[in-house]
Amino acid sequence: MQLGLKPEIKPVAAVILAAGKGTRMHSKLPKVMHKVCGRPLLTYVLEAVKKAGVEKIVVVVGFGAEQVVPVAKTYGEIIYQEQQLGTAHALLQTEKVLAEFSGDILVLGGDTPLITSTTLVRLIETHQGQLPVTNGQERVCSFPVVSHFSPSPAKTVATVLTAKLAEPAGYGRIIRNSAQQVVKIIEQKDASPAELAVQEINSGIYCFVAGGLFETLAGLTVENAAQEYYLPDVIEAYVRQGLPVATCLAENEKEIQGINDRGQLAAVEEIVRQRVRNEIMLSGVTILDPPSAFIDLEVKIEPDTVIYPFTIIEGACRIGANCIIGPGTRLKSVQVGDNVVISNSVVMESTIGDSCTIGPFAYLRPGTRLARKVKVGDFVEVKQSVIEEGSKIPHLSYVGDTHIGQEVNVGAGTITCNYDGQKKWLTVIEDKVFIGSNTNLVAPVRIGAGAFIGAGSTITKNVPPAALGIARGGQRNIVNWTKKKKQIKEED
């Protein structure tokens, strides 16, 4: 069932802040485009907002916009922050599309992939008075309101999603007065020792009344160590004016984890990967050593398949039932049928039919398509090739740009010589052909159905059906050759 906002909830627009560089990532890639379980951080946030029922989504982009826009534009409007001058400055850029919006504006960063739609709905409902505000989360309205907002004293103009952390280092702190009313949000770099001891932190996720928000943003000044316009300064500005501010405490503090460096990225990825593994195991798949299996979010695996240790499954993989995958196997964007065994191998962007056996130590490169009951054995590389039902390439071969028919046996050491230095050429091996060991097939070449190729041949011409193809020098034996060689050496 789709989670969403209740019908009585006022219209909500969401602004996703995705313009920052993420300097602590030390990367040319924008922070929000770093991946967790195969998906950019930004997509997790966008999906959570969409699932919460927010229909109008605005994404603010800046650094690396050309990489962010293709992902973001499928969810909503794009706004550019040409200069990255802080989160408040980023939100101010959306005035051009939200100035006439009369509802509430949900604001969150694009680097919090663990946030859930449930929490976002709860924040919005708290902000709009649908949920009680308790446990030190009272709305602030300590004296008469005099401002361009003119709300009723009971109407909250801003609600902050907070969390209580045993180790709050790195987060802005929620500073309250003796009546537990929010006074301000102070960034760690600007906080005093007493403020640093506060454990309630700012998640960086807010819900604002749209009316008056952009006027407040435009009136902010820079009074911090980073010389940036911070969104928390909006909260302090509201409090100074006596405007009602509330907080909503996150039920699960892990949800608000932002990502600023590679260590935090790895920590969040492990959380998401464990979720993925749990869902897969609950669906009937055995993962023998869950921590050693790296499985992306988009992967689908049918019941009774077994995943052995040290296996990586990436991209939009689909794996059938009763398969054995691993150990030491990597699959990327692969379609796998039922009853398939793949061990100690790498398979990329390929299709594998039912009852195939791959490996150990095989390499299937993009464009490989295997029909049913195909065997690709140890130290075999296949690239951009079709192999029909029942054919076997048992070991130590390279097959590239080739169409192999049904029930073909390819001997050890066989190579399709598909590249002439300028162009790739096709090799066709028809049904029930036997290729002897250590054969070179120089493309373009066609081996007819039922043909037999003698071991050690270099085939440069087509072989007719049912023919024997041999292309090698005649054998010559030199009697007493080793004795003569030894005698010559001694005389030297």
VMD Tcl script that draws the C-alpha trace (Angstrom):
set ca {
  {0.00 0.00 0.00}
  {1.34 3.42 -0.99}
  {2.13 5.58 2.00}
  {1.06 9.16 1.58}
  {-0.22 12.34 3.14}
  {-3.77 12.36 4.49}
  {-6.41 14.19 2.43}
  {-6.76 16.89 5.10}
  {-3.04 17.75 4.92}
  {-2.33 21.06 3.21}
  {-0.40 21.02 -0.07}
  {3.29 20.28 0.41}
  {6.18 20.97 -1.91}
  {9.59 19.42 -1.35}
  {12.95 21.04 -1.98}
  {15.93 18.68 -2.20}
  {19.28 20.40 -1.69}
  {21.76 18.70 -4.03}
  {24.14 21.49 -5.03}
  {27.05 20.87 -2.67}
  {30.42 19.50 -3.66}
  {31.05 17.41 -0.57}
  {34.67 18.45 -0.11}
  {35.37 15.74 2.46}
  {34.56 13.10 -0.13}
  {37.68 14.24 -2.06}
  {35.99 13.37 -5.33}
  {35.17 14.89 -8.71}
  {31.76 13.27 -8.35}
  {29.05 15.34 -6.62}
  {28.37 13.95 -3.16}
  {24.74 13.10 -3.90}
  {25.83 10.96 -6.86}
  {27.95 8.59 -4.82}
  {26.23 5.24 -4.71}
  {24.80 3.02 -2.01}
  {23.84 -0.47 -3.18}
  {24.16 0.62 -6.78}
  {21.94 3.72 -6.57}
  {22.94 7.39 -6.12}
  {22.29 8.83 -2.66}
  {19.94 11.37 -4.20}
  {17.54 8.74 -5.53}
  {16.89 7.37 -2.03}
  {15.79 10.81 -0.84}
  {13.69 11.47 -3.94}
  {11.96 8.11 -3.61}
  {11.19 8.71 0.08}
  {9.67 12.12 -0.73}
  {7.64 10.67 -3.60}
  {6.38 7.79 -1.46}
  {5.36 10.28 1.24}
  {2.84 11.64 -1.25}
  {4.58 14.92 -2.11}
  {3.71 15.72 -5.70}
  {5.68 18.94 -6.29}
  {9.42 18.33 -6.02}
  {12.18 20.85 -6.69}
  {15.84 19.82 -6.79}
  {18.56 22.45 -6.31}
  {21.73 21.55 -8.22}
  {25.11 23.20 -8.46}
  {28.45 21.41 -8.38}
  {28.51 18.69 -11.04}
  {25.02 19.63 -12.19}
  {25.50 17.85 -15.50}
  {25.77 14.58 -13.56}
  {22.94 15.30 -11.12}
  {20.30 16.62 -13.53}
  {19.73 13.37 -15.49}
  {18.78 11.65 -12.23}
  {16.84 14.52 -10.65}
  {14.78 15.68 -13.62}
  {12.66 12.53 -13.67}
  {11.30 13.50 -10.24}
  {10.67 17.23 -10.53}
  {11.90 20.71 -11.43}
  {15.56 21.69 -11.50}
  {16.88 24.92 -9.99}
  {20.52 25.98 -10.29}
  {22.56 27.43 -7.44}
  {25.39 29.00 -9.41}
  {27.40 29.88 -6.29}
  {27.33 27.46 -3.36}
  {26.84 29.93 -0.50}
  {25.08 27.65 1.97}
  {21.81 25.83 2.51}
  {19.71 28.96 3.10}
  {21.07 30.49 -0.10}
  {20.23 27.27 -1.95}
  {16.63 27.33 -0.73}
  {16.33 31.00 -1.68}
  {17.02 30.05 -5.31}
  {13.70 28.18 -5.44}
  {11.72 31.40 -4.96}
  {11.34 31.67 -8.73}
  {9.18 28.50 -8.77}
  {7.68 28.53 -5.26}
  {6.97 32.24 -4.65}
  {3.25 31.71 -5.33}
  {3.02 28.39 -3.51}
  {0.63 28.69 -0.56}
  {1.21 25.42 1.29}
  {4.15 24.09 3.29}
  {7.67 23.42 2.04}
  {9.56 20.32 3.10}
  {13.33 20.87 2.86}
  {15.97 18.15 3.09}
  {19.43 17.36 1.80}
  {20.13 14.87 -0.94}
  {22.68 13.00 1.19}
  {20.39 11.28 3.75}
  {19.57 7.98 2.04}
  {18.18 6.30 5.17}
  {15.30 8.74 5.61}
  {11.90 7.05 5.23}
  {8.60 8.28 3.90}
  {7.04 7.36 7.25}
  {9.23 9.86 9.06}
  {8.63 12.56 6.47}
  {4.86 12.14 6.76}
  {5.15 12.28 10.55}
  {7.17 15.51 10.32}
  {4.60 17.12 8.02}
  {1.68 16.02 10.17}
  {3.42 17.38 13.28}
  {4.05 20.66 11.50}
  {0.44 20.97 10.41}
  {-0.92 20.11 13.84}
  {-2.12 16.62 12.96}
  {0.05 15.05 15.65}
  {0.60 16.17 19.25}
  {3.89 17.92 20.06}
  {5.25 16.48 23.29}
  {8.43 15.59 25.17}
  {10.08 18.97 25.00}
  {8.87 19.68 21.47}
  {6.46 22.52 22.35}
  {5.70 25.13 19.76}
  {7.42 28.42 20.48}
  {5.09 31.42 20.71}
  {6.20 33.35 23.76}
  {5.01 36.83 22.81}
  {2.68 38.51 20.28}
  {3.49 38.02 16.63}
  {4.35 41.14 14.65}
  {5.58 40.28 11.14}
  {4.55 39.83 7.54}
  {3.37 36.26 8.36}
  {0.39 37.26 10.49}
  {-0.39 33.61 11.41}
  {-2.60 32.64 14.30}
  {-0.55 32.10 17.50}
  {-1.23 28.35 17.29}
  {0.11 27.97 13.76}
  {3.63 26.58 13.53}
  {5.70 28.35 10.88}
  {8.64 25.93 11.03}
  {9.20 22.42 12.34}
  {12.63 20.82 12.64}
  {13.22 17.08 12.56}
  {15.64 16.34 15.42}
  {17.31 13.30 16.93}
  {19.07 12.50 20.17}
  {22.52 10.98 19.67}
  {24.94 9.59 22.22}
  {27.75 10.81 19.94}
  {26.46 14.04 18.35}
  {29.80 15.19 16.90}
  {29.46 16.83 13.51}
  {25.83 17.88 13.85}
  {24.26 21.23 14.69}
  {22.79 21.28 18.21}
  {19.24 22.21 19.21}
  {19.57 24.88 21.89}
  {16.57 25.32 24.19}
  {15.76 27.69 27.05}
  {14.68 26.70 30.56}
  {11.11 26.26 29.32}
  {12.40 23.77 26.70}
  {11.56 26.18 23.90}
  {13.88 26.23 20.89}
  {16.18 29.24 21.02}
  {18.46 28.48 18.07}
  {20.36 25.82 16.17}
  {24.11 26.15 16.46}
  {26.58 24.50 14.08}
  {29.33 22.49 15.74}
  {32.12 24.75 14.48}
  {30.37 27.76 16.03}
  {29.26 26.09 19.30}
  {30.56 26.73 22.80}
  {31.69 23.82 25.04}
  {28.33 23.89 26.84}
  {26.45 23.80 23.52}
  {28.61 20.94 22.26}
  {27.45 18.87 25.24}
  {23.85 18.96 23.94}
  {22.78 15.61 22.49}
  {19.70 16.73 20.58}
  {20.80 17.48 17.05}
  {19.44 19.05 13.90}
  {18.80 16.51 11.15}
  {18.84 19.20 8.48}
  {15.26 18.32 7.55}
  {12.61 21.02 7.97}
  {9.02 21.87 7.19}
  {8.26 25.57 6.65}
  {5.15 27.60 5.97}
  {5.73 28.99 2.48}
  {4.34 32.44 3.27}
  {7.12 34.75 4.38}
  {9.86 32.14 4.05}
  {11.66 33.75 1.13}
  {11.55 37.22 2.73}
  {13.20 35.73 5.81}
  {15.83 33.95 3.71}
  {16.64 37.16 1.85}
  {17.15 38.98 5.15}
  {19.71 36.59 6.62}
  {23.28 37.73 7.26}
  {26.52 35.77 7.41}
  {27.68 35.44 11.00}
  {29.46 32.10 11.17}
  {32.88 30.53 10.72}
  {32.14 29.20 7.24}
  {30.78 32.53 5.93}
  {27.71 30.76 4.55}
  {23.96 31.33 4.79}
  {22.64 28.52 6.97}
  {19.06 27.25 7.10}
  {19.23 27.01 10.93}
  {19.52 30.80 10.94}
  {15.91 30.90 9.69}
  {14.83 29.16 12.89}
  {16.66 31.71 15.04}
  {15.13 34.56 13.01}
  {11.66 33.14 13.60}
  {12.28 32.77 17.33}
  {13.48 36.37 17.59}
  {10.20 37.48 16.01}
  {8.18 35.28 18.37}
  {6.97 33.03 15.56}
  {5.88 29.48 16.46}
  {8.62 26.89 15.91}
  {8.29 23.18 16.73}
  {10.49 20.14 16.64}
  {9.70 16.54 15.76}
  {11.94 13.90 17.30}
  {12.95 11.10 14.91}
  {11.95 7.69 16.23}
  {14.99 6.06 14.62}
  {18.11 8.22 14.77}
  {19.80 6.18 12.02}
  {17.43 7.66 9.46}
  {18.92 11.11 9.70}
  {22.51 10.03 9.08}
  {24.01 12.33 6.50}
  {27.08 11.45 4.49}
  {30.11 13.74 4.48}
  {33.02 11.36 3.91}
  {33.84 7.89 2.63}
  {33.70 6.34 6.07}
  {30.12 7.52 6.59}
  {29.27 6.34 3.10}
  {30.53 2.84 3.93}
  {28.64 2.79 7.23}
  {25.35 3.72 5.57}
  {25.95 1.28 2.74}
  {26.32 -1.58 5.21}
  {22.97 -0.67 6.77}
  {21.24 -0.65 3.39}
  {22.99 -3.83 2.24}
  {21.83 -5.65 5.35}
  {18.27 -4.56 4.62}
  {18.61 -5.85 1.07}
  {20.03 -9.18 2.19}
  {17.30 -9.61 4.80}
  {14.57 -9.00 2.23}
  {16.15 -11.48 -0.17}
  {16.51 -14.15 2.51}
  {12.90 -13.62 3.64}
  {11.82 -14.26 0.03}
  {13.31 -17.78 0.13}
  {16.92 -17.32 -0.93}
  {19.82 -18.79 1.06}
  {22.82 -16.53 1.63}
  {25.43 -18.70 3.33}
  {27.52 -15.83 4.74}
  {25.44 -12.63 4.55}
  {28.21 -10.12 5.42}
  {30.34 -11.36 2.52}
  {27.55 -11.01 -0.08}
  {27.27 -7.62 -1.78}
  {23.89 -7.35 -3.47}
  {22.48 -4.20 -5.05}
  {19.02 -2.85 -4.38}
  {17.67 -3.61 -7.86}
  {18.62 -7.29 -7.80}
  {15.79 -9.87 -7.93}
  {16.43 -13.49 -6.95}
  {13.91 -16.34 -7.05}
  {13.43 -18.81 -4.17}
  {15.73 -21.77 -3.43}
  {18.75 -20.13 -4.99}
  {21.91 -20.30 -2.87}
  {24.41 -17.45 -2.73}
  {27.87 -18.58 -1.64}
  {30.39 -16.32 0.14}
  {32.33 -13.48 -1.50}
  {29.77 -12.91 -4.23}
  {28.96 -9.50 -5.75}
  {25.66 -9.02 -7.60}
  {25.31 -5.55 -9.14}
  {22.87 -3.63 -11.27}
  {19.53 -4.89 -12.52}
  {20.32 -8.59 -12.15}
  {17.54 -11.18 -12.33}
  {18.43 -14.64 -11.04}
  {16.07 -17.59 -11.34}
  {15.16 -20.36 -8.92}
  {17.36 -23.22 -7.71}
  {20.60 -21.59 -8.81}
  {23.98 -21.81 -7.13}
  {25.92 -18.55 -7.36}
  {29.49 -18.32 -6.10}
  {31.75 -18.50 -4.27}
  {33.91 -15.64 -5.49}
  {31.57 -14.58 -8.29}
  {30.68 -11.18 -9.69}
  {27.51 -10.59 -11.72}
  {26.58 -7.22 -13.21}
  {23.29 -6.59 -15.05}
  {22.86 -10.27 -15.83}
  {19.70 -12.26 -16.58}
  {20.03 -15.79 -15.20}
  {17.53 -18.63 -15.74}
  {16.62 -21.45 -13.38}
  {18.95 -24.23 -12.18}
  {22.12 -22.39 -13.17}
  {25.51 -22.90 -11.50}
  {28.06 -20.06 -11.62}
  {31.23 -20.46 -9.60}
  {34.33 -18.24 -9.23}
  {33.44 -16.30 -12.36}
  {32.72 -12.82 -13.71}
  {29.62 -12.26 -15.83}
  {28.80 -8.82 -17.25}
  {25.65 -7.68 -19.10}
  {24.83 -11.14 -20.38}
  {21.90 -13.55 -20.56}
  {22.18 -17.11 -19.26}
  {19.53 -19.72 -20.00}
  {18.20 -22.46 -17.75}
  {20.48 -25.26 -16.53}
  {23.75 -23.69 -17.66}
  {27.06 -24.27 -15.90}
  {29.59 -21.44 -15.73}
  {33.13 -21.66 -14.37}
  {35.13 -21.93 -12.35}
  {37.16 -18.90 -13.48}
  {35.11 -18.05 -16.56}
  {34.67 -14.52 -17.89}
  {31.48 -13.67 -19.78}
  {31.72 -10.19 -21.24}
  {28.86 -7.91 -22.39}
  {26.67 -9.21 -25.19}
  {27.00 -12.91 -24.32}
  {23.80 -14.96 -24.66}
  {23.67 -18.57 -23.59}
  {20.72 -20.84 -24.37}
  {19.71 -23.80 -22.18}
  {22.21 -26.38 -20.92}
  {25.32 -24.58 -22.12}
  {28.62 -25.25 -20.38}
  {31.28 -22.55 -20.19}
  {34.12 -24.04 -18.19}
  {37.32 -23.00 -16.48}
  {39.42 -20.16 -17.91}
  {37.03 -19.54 -20.80}
  {36.33 -16.01 -22.02}
  {33.24 -15.26 -24.10}
  {32.44 -11.88 -25.62}
  {29.48 -10.66 -27.74}
  {28.52 -14.19 -28.72}
  {25.46 -16.44 -28.91}
  {25.81 -20.05 -27.84}
  {22.86 -22.30 -28.54}
  {21.41 -25.14 -26.48}
  {23.60 -27.98 -25.29}
  {26.92 -26.63 -26.55}
  {30.11 -26.87 -24.49}
  {33.25 -24.79 -24.17}
  {34.88 -26.75 -21.35}
  {38.17 -24.92 -20.79}
  {40.98 -22.58 -21.82}
  {39.29 -20.92 -24.80}
  {38.43 -17.49 -26.16}
  {35.19 -17.03 -28.08}
  {34.43 -13.54 -29.40}
  {31.91 -12.26 -31.97}
  {30.71 -15.78 -32.59}
  {27.46 -17.65 -33.13}
  {27.72 -21.25 -31.97}
  {24.90 -23.64 -32.83}
  {23.44 -26.49 -30.81}
  {25.44 -29.40 -29.35}
  {28.82 -28.06 -30.40}
  {31.96 -29.17 -28.55}
  {34.80 -26.64 -28.48}
  {38.12 -28.21 -27.55}
  {40.62 -26.78 -25.06}
  {42.74 -23.88 -26.26}
  {40.42 -22.88 -29.10}
  {40.51 -19.23 -30.14}
  {38.22 -17.30 -32.47}
  {40.54 -14.76 -34.08}
  {37.92 -12.05 -34.48}
  {40.08 -8.92 -34.82}
  {42.29 -8.12 -37.81}
  {43.74 -4.96 -36.30}
  {41.03 -2.71 -37.73}
  {37.70 -4.51 -37.59}
  {35.90 -7.29 -35.69}
  {34.64 -10.21 -37.78}
  {32.03 -12.92 -37.18}
  {32.67 -16.63 -36.71}
  {29.74 -19.01 -37.26}
  {29.87 -22.58 -35.98}
  {26.80 -24.54 -36.96}
  {25.08 -27.38 -35.06}
  {26.93 -30.50 -33.86}
  {30.39 -29.35 -34.86}
  {33.46 -30.76 -33.08}
  {36.36 -28.33 -32.71}
  {39.63 -30.05 -31.85}
  {41.94 -28.68 -29.16}
  {44.28 -25.78 -29.87}
  {42.36 -24.58 -32.91}
  {42.48 -21.05 -34.32}
  {39.40 -19.94 -36.24}
  {40.35 -16.86 -38.25}
  {37.23 -14.80 -38.87}
  {35.25 -14.29 -40.96}
  {34.73 -18.02 -41.21}
  {31.86 -20.52 -41.13}
  {32.06 -24.12 -39.96}
  {29.22 -26.17 -41.45}
  {26.89 -28.41 -39.44}
  {28.42 -31.69 -38.31}
  {31.94 -30.72 -39.40}
  {35.05 -31.89 -37.55}
  {38.14 -29.68 -37.07}
  {41.41 -31.43 -36.40}
  {43.34 -30.43 -33.31}
  {46.02 -27.79 -33.80}
  {44.48 -26.37 -36.96}
  {44.42 -22.75 -38.05}
  {41.25 -22.46 -40.11}
  {41.09 -19.50 -42.50}
  {38.48 -20.80 -44.98}
  {34.92 -22.02 -44.59}
  {34.50 -25.72 -43.80}
  {31.54 -27.43 -45.51}
  {28.98 -29.39 -43.46}
  {30.10 -32.86 -42.36}
  {33.64 -32.20 -43.62}
  {36.96 -32.70 -41.84}
  {38.96 -29.48 -41.70}
  {42.68 -29.71 -41.05}
  {45.20 -26.92 -41.47}
  {48.58 -27.79 -40.02}
  {52.03 -28.77 -41.26}
  {52.83 -32.46 -41.78}
  {54.72 -34.16 -38.97}
  {58.41 -34.84 -39.51}
  {60.53 -37.01 -37.17}
  {64.35 -36.57 -37.18}
  {65.98 -39.75 -35.89}
  {68.68 -39.38 -33.16}
  {68.20 -35.59 -33.10}
  {68.83 -35.20 -29.33}
  {72.08 -37.27 -29.52}
  {73.39 -35.18 -32.39}
  {72.47 -31.95 -30.58}
  {74.35 -33.05 -27.46}
  {77.42 -34.00 -29.51}
  {77.52 -30.60 -31.22}
  {77.28 -28.85 -27.86}
  {80.20 -30.81 -26.42}
  {82.39 -30.03 -29.42}
  {81.71 -26.29 -28.96}
}
mol new
graphics top color blue
foreach p $ca { graphics top sphere $p radius 0.5 }
foreach p [lrange $ca 0 end-1] q [lrange $ca 1 end] { graphics top cylinder $p $q radius 0.2 }
display resetview
